[in-house]
Amino acid sequence: MLESSDVADCSDLRPHVEQLRKLSFKVGTYRPPSEGGSASLLLRVTENCAWNRCTFCEMYKQHRFVYRSVEDIKADIDAVRAICAELAAASSKLGMEGKVTRELAAALIAQAPDLVENPGFATAFNWLLSGGRTAFLQDADSMMLPPQELAVAVAYLRQALPSLVRVTTYARSKTLARRTPAHLRAIREAGLDRLHIGLETGDDELLALVRKGVTSDEHIEAGRKAIAAGFQVSAYWMPDLGGRERRRQHAENTARVLSAIDPHYIRSRPLVPRPGTPMFDEVRERRFLLSSPHERLEELAWTIGSLEVSSRVCFDHMMNAWVARRGGLLFRQDYEGYRFPEEKALVMERIREGLAVPESMHRDARKLMRVRSL
């Protein structure tokens, strides 16, 4: 985070401050937690979500989908590169040898407090502060860009910012399934490394009910094509998306689809109904019954027990909030998770421990839902 502190006024910084005030680029709101953990540079190559119909999602409602041109994307990348140059020059004037530090932020903000209100500056600064190693292309489905254009944009990003070691993005299974293997390989070879895919469930009845706009077969096709093209695939599933009524089919069919794909990462994102979504209204009106914490753990046991993968299974989100017998979180919440199949028995053991803990000790999604509706 950018912070200010007591630093001496340095008039030599003023030219750099004025340049930094002029430089900006598009930054969206959403990114996976693992990209936040590495302070990934956020760059918009599309805006919002082209599908935008899922009943559980509130993220892009009331916003139309926008294709960004290659020229606009390149201009934003140029702005990032210019911000980097100005920061390096300002750092050198302060005797910091071009390094980006919190002290540099304090000196700049002391002269221009409004810099903290520039999302592009804040994003670029914190990215450099964390080593400038990763970037995340926003918004919901970058693969909607024409493949040749996305490949050109990614290649330009890699050339302009050579410190990058990983570039990732969200992608919808439906879009990936429509792309040819050659197009996917070209994008991968341009420098896009990892795809974050919202699987949510592998059950076709549920996929239709939540209006995901994809089938289980398309999920499998998309995941396999992405892996064959050389991408790392990070797949997300949503425990309790079927509620009490459809727990078993959700668990078993999700495990079936994930096993068929065998992604590099499988990430748990337990359902929390969000205000303003159809799912929230269904729960509030008791047309959809959320599972209790123990019922969610039972569903988790059905999913994990049926998984036949060589993935890393991750619980890197605050809603994986079951607690252990002695307090603390039941599951590790690091971004690399548990290695399967080696640690599958350990995860099953943790689930059994969670089931032995009184339900009142676990966080309940229904309580969180009520809080968020206020």
N, C-alpha and C positions, 0 to 999 in steps of 0.2 A: 504494500500500500504506500502511496505517496504521503509523506509527512513533512511538516515544516518544523524548524527548530531555530535556535538563536545562531545566526550566521552573519558574518560581516557582509555589508552591501558591497557588491562587486560590479562597478559600472561597465567593466569589460564584457559582462554577460549580456548586456542589453541588446546588441545586434542579434545574438542567438535567441533571446527571448522573443524578440519581434518576429523572427522567422518562424519559431515554433508556434506562435499564435496564429500564423497564417496557414499552417500545415494541418491537414486533417484527412481522415478517410472513414469509410462506412464501417461501423461496428454494430453487430446485432446483439441481441439479448442472451441467446441460448447457446450452450455448449455442454458436452458431457462432463461430468465431474472429473474424470481423469485428465481432461484437457485443462480444466481449471487448476488441478493440482500441479501441473507443469507450467502454469502461466502461459499457455499457448497464445501466440499472436492470433487475433481474431480478424478475419477478412471476409467480407460478404461477396460471394460470387453469384448468389441469387438472393432474393428477399422473400421471406415468409414461406408458406407451404402451398404447393400447387394442389394438393389433395384436400387437406384442411377439413375433413369430415369425421374424424375419429371421435367417438362419443365420450372418451375419457380425457381428451386433450383440450386445453384452453390456450395453448401457447401462441397461436398466430391468428386467432379469431379476429374478425373485423379488419383484417389486412389482406390486400390482394397480393397475389404472387407476382414477382417481377423478375424477368430475365435481365441480368446485367451484361452489358457488352464487354467484349475483350478489352476494348479501349478504356472503358471505365475501370475495369479491374486492374489493368496495368497502371492507370493513373493513381489508384490507391496504393499499389505496391511501390510506385515511385515516391509517394508521400511518406510511406514507412521508411524507405531508404534515406530520404532527406532528413527525417526526424532523427534517424540514427547518426547521420553525419553531424547535425547540429549538436546533438548531445555529446558526441565524442569531442567536438571542438570546444564546447563549453567546459567539459571535464578537463581537457588539457590546459585551458586557461586557469583553472583552479589548482593546477599541479597534481591532478589525479591520473595522469598518463592515459587519458581517454576512456577510463573505466566509468561505467554507470553505477553509481552508488546512491544510497539514501541521502548522503551529504550533498550530492549534486542536486537531487530533487529539492532539498530544503533551500539551497541557494537560488534555484530557479523560481520556486514558488514564493520565496520572500520578495522577489521583484515582480512576479506576475501571478498573484493568487488565482486568477481566472484560468490558469492552465489546468487545474484539477477538474474543471468543468468540460474540458475537451476530451471526449472519450477516446479519440484516436491517440492523442498524446499519452494519456494514462495507460492505455493498452500497450502501446509500443514501449513505454518506459518500463513497465513491470515485466514485459517480455524480455527486454534486455537485462534487467536486474536479475532475472532468473536464468540467464545464460543464453537466451535467444535461440533455443534449440528446436522448438516445436511450433507448428502453426495449425490452426483449425479453420477450415473453409465453411462459412455459414451460407444459407440458413438450413432449412429442413431437408433439402434433397439437391445437393449440388450436381448430381448426375443428370438432372433435368436439362442442364446446358447441353447444346450440341457437342458431341464427343470431341470433335476437332478443336472447338473453341476452349473447352475445359482443359484439354491437353496443352494448348498454347499458353493458357493462363498459368497452369501449374509449372510448366517449364520456365516461364518468365519469373515466377516467384522464386524458384530454386536458383536461377541465375543471379537475381537481384539480391537475394539474402542467403549467401552461401553458408552461414552458420547453421542453417536448418538441417536437422537430422531426421525429422519426422513431420509429415504433412498428412492430415486426416480430414474426414468430413462425415456428415450424416448422409445416408442413402436409403431410399425406399426399395424394398424387394421388387415391387412392380416395375420400377424403372430399370433396375439391374437386369431383371429377366428379359427386358426388351432390347438390351444392348447386345451387340454382337461380341463374340470373344475377341475379335481384332480391335474393336473400339476400346474394350476394357483394358487390353494389353497396352494400347497406346497411351491411355491415361496413366496406367501404372508406371510405364517406362518414362513418362514425363516427370514423375516424382511424387505422385500421390501414393501414400503407403498403406493407410488404414481406413477401413470403412466401418462406421458405427451404424448398425442396422436395427431398427425397432421391430423385432419379431413379435413381441407381446404374447402371442399364443400360437400353438401349432394346430389348434382345433378349428376346423372349418365352420362349424356352427357358431362358435364365438367370434371368429373373424368377421362373419357376416353380421352378427348382432351388434358389434362395436364399430361397424362400418370401416374396417381397416382397408378395404379396397384391394385385397390380395388373398390368394388361397394358400393352403399349406404346400401344395405342389410348387407354386411360384416362389414361396419362401425357400424351399429346397433348391430349386433351380438357380435362384439368384445367389444364394450362399455358395453353392458349388462353383458357379461361373466366376464369382469374385475371387475365390481361393485359387482356382485354376489360372486366373490371370495374374496371380502373384500378390494380391492384396492380403494384408492381415484383416481378419473379420472379427469385429466385436459385436456380438448379438445380445440384445436385451430382451428379457422376458418379464412378465408382470404377474407375480403371484397374486391370487385372489381375483383375477380378472373375470373368472366365471362365477364368483360369489359362492355361497353355500351350495346352490343347486347344481352347479356344473364343475365342482372342484376336481373330481376324479378325471373327467374327460379332458379338462384343461391340462392337468398335470401329465397325464399319460401321452396325449398327442403332442404336447410341447416337447417332452423328452424324446418322442419319436422323431420329430422334425430336427431338433438340435443334434441328435445322434446321426441323422442322415447328412447333416451339413458338416459336423465336427469343426466348428469355428475355433479360432485361436482363443477368444475370450467369450465367456457367457456371463452376463451381468444381471443380477436380480434387482428389479425395480418394483417392489410391492405397490399395489394399487392404493392410491389416495384420491378419492373423488374431489375434483376441483370445482369451486363455485363457477357458475356460468356454463357448465357443460351438461349435456343430456344425462350423463352418468350420475352426476351429482343430484339431479332432480329425481332420477330413478331410485337412488338410495334414500333420499329424504322422504319420498312418498312410499317407501317400503315395497317398491316393485322389484328392487334388487337388494338382496340380503348379504351384507358383508360378513365374512367369516370372522370368528374370534381369533385371538393370537394363537391359541393351540391348534385351531382348525387350519390356520395358515401354515403352521409348522408341519402338520400332518400332510397337507398338500405338498409342501416342500419335500418331505420325505418320499412321496410318490414320484415327484419329478426327479430328484437326485438319484433315488434308487434305480430308476429306469435308464439313466443316462449311460451311454456307451460312447465316450468321447476321449480325446487326448487334449482337451481344452484346459484353460484356467477358468475356474468358476469363482466369480467375484461378488462380494456383498458390499460394494463401495458406494453406499448411499445411506443417508440418515434413516430411511424408512425400514432398513434391515435392523430393527431396533430391539429384537428379542434379547433378553438378558441371561447371563450365566448364573449358575447356582450361587456363586460367591459375589455376585454383582459384576458390573462391567458388561460389555457387549458379548453376545454369544458367538458371533462370527468376527473374524478379522475384517477390517474395512479398508485394507490397502488395495491399490489398483491392480496388483498382480494376482491376488486371490489364491485359491487352492489349486494345486496341480493335480489334474485327473489323468489316469485313474489312480495314481499313487496315493492321493489324499482323500479319495472318495469315502473310505471307511471313517476317516477323521470327521468329515462333514456330517455323515450319518450319526456318528457318536455325539456331535454337538447338537444335532436336532433332538436326539433322545434326551439330552440334558435339558434343553429348552422346554421340552414337554413335561419334565419333572418339576419345573419352576412354576409356582402359582401364577395363574393367568393375570392376576391383578398387578404383577410386577412387570409385565410386558406392555409396551406401548400399544394402544388400540387405535386403529385407523378411524374408527367412528368418532372417538374423542377429538382427534386431529381435524377431522372433517368439520365438526361443530365449531372448533376454534377458528378455522379458516373461513367459515361462513359469516362470522361476526363483522 
